[in-house]
Amino acid sequence: LKVGKGRAPPSDSLPAMAEDAPGDEDTVRILIATDSHVGFAEKDRVRGNDSLNTLEEVLQIAQSKHVDLMLHAGDLFHDNKPTRGCLYRTMELLRRYCFGPGEVGIQVVSSPSIFSRGMVNYEDPNVNVQIPLFMIHGNHDDPGGDCNLSAASLLEMASLVNYFGRTEDLEDIIVRPVLLRKGRTQLAIYGLGNIRDERLNRAFQARKVRFETPANPEQWFNIMLLHQNRHKGNKGGVPQKSCIHEQMLPNFLDLVVWGHEHDCLVNPQESLQGEFYVLQPGSSVATQLTPGECELKHVAVIEVRAGSFRCTPEPLWSVRPLVMRKEDVNLSELGLLRTDTQAIWNALASEVETLIQQGDEECRRRKKELSARGGPAVKVPELPLIRLRVEHSGFDTISSQTFGQQFVDRVANPDDILLFHRRGGVGAGTAGSRRPLGIADVLEIEEGSSVGDGVRIQDIIYKYIDGEQNLQILPEPDLNDAVQSFVHRGEPCAIELFVREAVEATNAAVLRESRAVGEEEIRVQIQDRAESLRQQRLAAAVAPEAGGAAPAEGNQAAVPKRPALQEAPPAQAGAASQRGSQQLLTDFAVEPTPRSAAAERGRGRGRGRGRSGSKRPSQDEPAGPPPKLARGSLARASGAPAASSAPAQGQGQGHVFHDSFAEGATPGASQSRAAAPAPAAAAATPF
């Protein structure tokens, strides 16, 4: 495949690869694997050694193909703290197949400080490595503890692997490459270990992820190892934030190795949103009994020469086969009585017998293929995995564990053969009885990043809803009150109740007052209503201020307005937006929304206070002095200069940084950042 946009993949750009011959002096041969999950189900007497057997087969393929290096995209281990037996056997396999008298033909030309030992393992004079392994961590074997170490750190200290891609500061993520050279071929390998998907998604949108590139990156073949959820579409029209979009990645990349996804898509696919190819090898062991795990597992052997690469899938015959029906068994279509459990038992047992026959045939085929490959013998599983999905709406179920006892010593998972589920919806599940998604189903409350003591909740809220991302249905003042109740008063349903009430009130107002006929007109009416509520709250909040004291000459406006970002100087647009948001929120917090007398009655004393948490004076009592504005709010309203929270322009000088998200995630996102200046690009410094 010829990398680059608009180029057709040539068929003769690379010479034919011999089975057991090393590559030429300009061709880099790489084995790519991911999600080995060593140690999965190690206490199972049947499946305990599956992951180790497959890891040994992967290492045998690397040795037989004479690869120059191996890349592993995370989740080498299934547990964050693997057992001593699991760690011992893994280290033994790596020593057996990665150490030897062979020479390493690649040269590291970047700074070795990216590795904790200050060098790659094959440059250690105390060991002789013939196949170097470069790896990142996944979500299963991520670093932790007081020392922030992982199992991969132990392997690196033993000179078995080269571990990189660990992020030290989640507020400023810098991805540095490992630069390799062999002849005329230059490789830049970028690694980003697993970070919680929501946090990394926000970091990309906030431009907190930077890629450090060598001088003239177009002269390098750029590979990136990533271990995150891959975007597969929006559910119910709600944008998914627990994943990474391809358009977030920089366009100078040539190949992205996507880990964490277990579906085997070993053939490179050209990204529709970027100028790179995506390679997803998938897991090497079935950790979940899902249809995506039924396909034959593979690793990829790619050959890179200058700006071209070729991918050769290599099947893994030692993986235990998983057999499932393409369609679920529907009990309502079998003509059985709803309470006849014996007839249900017999019908499902017949289906399982058919699947067992298919699994036995697949086990024999894989054993034959593995013996034909030659090399050291690897144990091939003799018992298949069987999963039968049963739709039982309106029928009695049977115990899956009791049902599986008749298939002991015939299947590898007798305890979880059956998976009963109901058709989507309520009752029988007709098309018209589907339960609509509630507010709690689509409302996602994310975990915020760590902030300092001086940062307020209001500032964090308005940081996300200012500008083009402003709210169109929910009024910001009421949202502020709901968030305050959620955070400070410990009311877990405060935000959900507020969103539900706001949506229901908007629907009722549109149905009662709307004369619009088109969808766009209805949307405009909803926005106008939200703006009207917003202005009413503003007027109610500023009214006590106007009655208590005359406004200063520099503050003639009764209602503070947000600064127009397009009119502000480019270098101060972000700071002006933040100051306007803080002033607006300060005025919102002056006095809560007036409540009716009926709502005040029956609240009682003590802990039954209103939402604002303060007692309101009665009509007979004299009103107290007007509440004071928060410190610094008058200065901000009058235009006094405030400290900008934007990062310094000189940060990261000496490297070329790539603004990864600004190059076309969505039209709305690009427009909202049009007024903000791009970071000043410093002079590139070659490694």
TAHU-V995505 format. One record per residue. N is the residue number from 1. RES is the residue in one small letter. SS is DSSP state (A for helix, B for strand, O for the rest). Layout:
BEGIN
N;RES;SS / N;RES;SS
END
This chain:
BEGIN
1;l;O / 2;k;B / 3;v;O / 4;g;O / 5;k;O / 6;g;O / 7;r;O / 8;a;O / 9;p;O / 10;p;O / 11;s;O / 12;d;O / 13;s;O / 14;l;O / 15;p;O / 16;a;O / 17;m;O / 18;a;O / 19;e;O / 20;d;O / 21;a;O / 22;p;O / 23;g;O / 24;d;O / 25;e;O / 26;d;O / 27;t;O / 28;v;B / 29;r;B / 30;i;B / 31;l;B / 32;i;B / 33;a;B / 34;t;O / 35;d;O / 36;s;O / 37;h;O / 38;v;B / 39;g;O / 40;f;O / 41;a;O / 42;e;O / 43;k;O / 44;d;O / 45;r;O / 46;v;O / 47;r;O / 48;g;O / 49;n;O / 50;d;A / 51;s;A / 52;l;A / 53;n;A / 54;t;A / 55;l;A / 56;e;A / 57;e;A / 58;v;A / 59;l;A / 60;q;A / 61;i;A / 62;a;A / 63;q;A / 64;s;A / 65;k;O / 66;h;O / 67;v;O / 68;d;O / 69;l;B / 70;m;B / 71;l;B / 72;h;B / 73;a;O / 74;g;O / 75;d;O / 76;l;O / 77;f;B / 78;h;O / 79;d;O / 80;n;O / 81;k;O / 82;p;O / 83;t;O / 84;r;A / 85;g;A / 86;c;A / 87;l;A / 88;y;A / 89;r;A / 90;t;A / 91;m;A / 92;e;A / 93;l;A / 94;l;A / 95;r;A / 96;r;A / 97;y;A / 98;c;A / 99;f;B / 100;g;O / 101;p;O / 102;g;O / 103;e;O / 104;v;O / 105;g;O / 106;i;O / 107;q;B / 108;v;B / 109;v;O / 110;s;O / 111;s;O / 112;p;A / 113;s;A / 114;i;A / 115;f;O / 116;s;O / 117;r;O / 118;g;O / 119;m;O / 120;v;O / 121;n;A / 122;y;A / 123;e;A / 124;d;O / 125;p;O / 126;n;O / 127;v;O / 128;n;O / 129;v;B / 130;q;O / 131;i;O / 132;p;B / 133;l;B / 134;f;B / 135;m;B / 136;i;O / 137;h;O / 138;g;O / 139;n;O / 140;h;O / 141;d;O / 142;d;O / 143;p;O / 144;g;B / 145;g;O / 146;d;O / 147;c;O / 148;n;O / 149;l;B / 150;s;O / 151;a;A / 152;a;A / 153;s;A / 154;l;A / 155;l;A / 156;e;A / 157;m;A / 158;a;O / 159;s;O / 160;l;O / 161;v;O / 162;n;B / 163;y;B / 164;f;O / 165;g;O / 166;r;O / 167;t;O / 168;e;O / 169;d;O / 170;l;O / 171;e;O / 172;d;O / 173;i;B / 174;i;B / 175;v;B / 176;r;B / 177;p;B / 178;v;B / 179;l;B / 180;l;B / 181;r;B / 182;k;B / 183;g;O / 184;r;O / 185;t;B / 186;q;B / 187;l;B / 188;a;B / 189;i;B / 190;y;B / 191;g;B / 192;l;B / 193;g;O / 194;n;O / 195;i;O / 196;r;O / 197;d;A / 198;e;A / 199;r;A / 200;l;A / 201;n;A / 202;r;A / 203;a;A / 204;f;A / 205;q;A / 206;a;O / 207;r;O / 208;k;O / 209;v;B / 210;r;B / 211;f;B / 212;e;B / 213;t;B / 214;p;O / 215;a;O / 216;n;O / 217;p;A / 218;e;A / 219;q;A / 220;w;O / 221;f;B / 222;n;B / 223;i;B / 224;m;B / 225;l;B / 226;l;B / 227;h;B / 228;q;O / 229;n;O / 230;r;B / 231;h;O / 232;k;O / 233;g;O / 234;n;O / 235;k;B / 236;g;O / 237;g;O / 238;v;B / 239;p;O / 240;q;O / 241;k;O / 242;s;O / 243;c;O / 244;i;B / 245;h;O / 246;e;A / 247;q;A / 248;m;A / 249;l;O / 250;p;O / 251;n;O / 252;f;O / 253;l;O / 254;d;O / 255;l;B / 256;v;B / 257;v;B / 258;w;B / 259;g;B / 260;h;O / 261;e;O / 262;h;O / 263;d;O / 264;c;O / 265;l;B / 266;v;B / 267;n;B / 268;p;B / 269;q;B / 270;e;B / 271;s;O / 272;l;O / 273;q;O / 274;g;O / 275;e;O / 276;f;O / 277;y;B / 278;v;B / 279;l;B / 280;q;B / 281;p;O / 282;g;O / 283;s;O / 284;s;O / 285;v;O / 286;a;O / 287;t;O / 288;q;O / 289;l;O / 290;t;O / 291;p;A / 292;g;A / 293;e;A / 294;c;O / 295;e;O / 296;l;O / 297;k;O / 298;h;B / 299;v;B / 300;a;B / 301;v;B / 302;i;B / 303;e;B / 304;v;B / 305;r;B / 306;a;O / 307;g;O / 308;s;B / 309;f;B / 310;r;B / 311;c;B / 312;t;B / 313;p;B / 314;e;B / 315;p;B / 316;l;O / 317;w;O / 318;s;O / 319;v;O / 320;r;O / 321;p;O / 322;l;B / 323;v;B / 324;m;B / 325;r;O / 326;k;O / 327;e;O / 328;d;O / 329;v;B / 330;n;B / 331;l;A / 332;s;A / 333;e;A / 334;l;O / 335;g;O / 336;l;O / 337;l;O / 338;r;O / 339;t;O / 340;d;O / 341;t;A / 342;q;A / 343;a;A / 344;i;A / 345;w;A / 346;n;A / 347;a;A / 348;l;A / 349;a;A / 350;s;A / 351;e;A / 352;v;A / 353;e;A / 354;t;A / 355;l;A / 356;i;A / 357;q;A / 358;q;A / 359;g;A / 360;d;A / 361;e;A / 362;e;A / 363;c;A / 364;r;A / 365;r;A / 366;r;A / 367;k;A / 368;k;A / 369;e;A / 370;l;A / 371;s;A / 372;a;A / 373;r;A / 374;g;O / 375;g;O / 376;p;O / 377;a;O / 378;v;O / 379;k;O / 380;v;O / 381;p;O / 382;e;O / 383;l;O / 384;p;B / 385;l;B / 386;i;B / 387;r;B / 388;l;B / 389;r;B / 390;v;B / 391;e;B / 392;h;O / 393;s;O / 394;g;O / 395;f;O / 396;d;O / 397;t;O / 398;i;O / 399;s;O / 400;s;A / 401;q;A / 402;t;A / 403;f;A / 404;g;A / 405;q;A / 406;q;A / 407;f;A / 408;v;B / 409;d;O / 410;r;O / 411;v;B / 412;a;O / 413;n;O / 414;p;A / 415;d;A / 416;d;A / 417;i;O / 418;l;B / 419;l;B / 420;f;B / 421;h;B / 422;r;O / 423;r;O / 424;g;O / 425;g;O / 426;v;O / 427;g;O / 428;a;O / 429;g;O / 430;t;O / 431;a;A / 432;g;A / 433;s;A / 434;r;O / 435;r;O / 436;p;O / 437;l;O / 438;g;O / 439;i;A / 440;a;A / 441;d;A / 442;v;A / 443;l;O / 444;e;O / 445;i;O / 446;e;O / 447;e;O / 448;g;O / 449;s;O / 450;s;O / 451;v;O / 452;g;O / 453;d;O / 454;g;O / 455;v;O / 456;r;O / 457;i;A / 458;q;A / 459;d;A / 460;i;A / 461;i;A / 462;y;A / 463;k;A / 464;y;A / 465;i;A / 466;d;O / 467;g;A / 468;e;A / 469;q;A / 470;n;O / 471;l;O / 472;q;O / 473;i;O / 474;l;O / 475;p;O / 476;e;A / 477;p;A / 478;d;A / 479;l;A / 480;n;A / 481;d;A / 482;a;A / 483;v;A / 484;q;A / 485;s;A / 486;f;A / 487;v;A / 488;h;A / 489;r;O / 490;g;O / 491;e;O / 492;p;O / 493;c;O / 494;a;A / 495;i;A / 496;e;A / 497;l;A / 498;f;A / 499;v;A / 500;r;A / 501;e;A / 502;a;A / 503;v;A / 504;e;A / 505;a;A / 506;t;A / 507;n;A / 508;a;A / 509;a;A / 510;v;A / 511;l;A / 512;r;A / 513;e;A / 514;s;O / 515;r;O / 516;a;O / 517;v;O / 518;g;O / 519;e;A / 520;e;A / 521;e;A / 522;i;A / 523;r;A / 524;v;A / 525;q;A / 526;i;A / 527;q;A / 528;d;A / 529;r;A / 530;a;A / 531;e;A / 532;s;A / 533;l;A / 534;r;A / 535;q;A / 536;q;A / 537;r;A / 538;l;A / 539;a;A / 540;a;A / 541;a;A / 542;v;A / 543;a;A / 544;p;A / 545;e;A / 546;a;A / 547;g;A / 548;g;A / 549;a;O / 550;a;O / 551;p;O / 552;a;O / 553;e;O / 554;g;O / 555;n;O / 556;q;O / 557;a;O / 558;a;O / 559;v;O / 560;p;O / 561;k;O / 562;r;O / 563;p;O / 564;a;O / 565;l;A / 566;q;A / 567;e;A / 568;a;O / 569;p;O / 570;p;A / 571;a;A / 572;q;A / 573;a;A / 574;g;A / 575;a;A / 576;a;A / 577;s;A / 578;q;A / 579;r;A / 580;g;A / 581;s;A / 582;q;A / 583;q;A / 584;l;A / 585;l;A / 586;t;A / 587;d;A / 588;f;A / 589;a;O / 590;v;O / 591;e;O / 592;p;O / 593;t;O / 594;p;O / 595;r;O / 596;s;O / 597;a;A / 598;a;A / 599;a;A / 600;e;A / 601;r;O / 602;g;O / 603;r;O / 604;g;O / 605;r;O / 606;g;O / 607;r;O / 608;g;O / 609;r;O / 610;g;O / 611;r;O / 612;s;O / 613;g;O / 614;s;O / 615;k;O / 616;r;O / 617;p;O / 618;s;O / 619;q;O / 620;d;O / 621;e;O / 622;p;O / 623;a;O / 624;g;O / 625;p;O / 626;p;O / 627;p;O / 628;k;O / 629;l;O / 630;a;O / 631;r;O / 632;g;O / 633;s;A / 634;l;A / 635;a;A / 636;r;A / 637;a;A / 638;s;O / 639;g;O / 640;a;O / 641;p;O / 642;a;O / 643;a;O / 644;s;O / 645;s;O / 646;a;O / 647;p;O / 648;a;O / 649;q;O / 650;g;O / 651;q;O / 652;g;O / 653;q;O / 654;g;O / 655;h;O / 656;v;B / 657;f;B / 658;h;O / 659;d;O / 660;s;O / 661;f;O / 662;a;O / 663;e;O / 664;g;O / 665;a;O / 666;t;O / 667;p;A / 668;g;A / 669;a;A / 670;s;A / 671;q;A / 672;s;A / 673;r;O / 674;a;O / 675;a;O / 676;a;O / 677;p;O / 678;a;O / 679;p;O / 680;a;O / 681;a;O / 682;a;O / 683;a;O / 684;a;O / 685;t;O / 686;p;O / 687;f;O
END
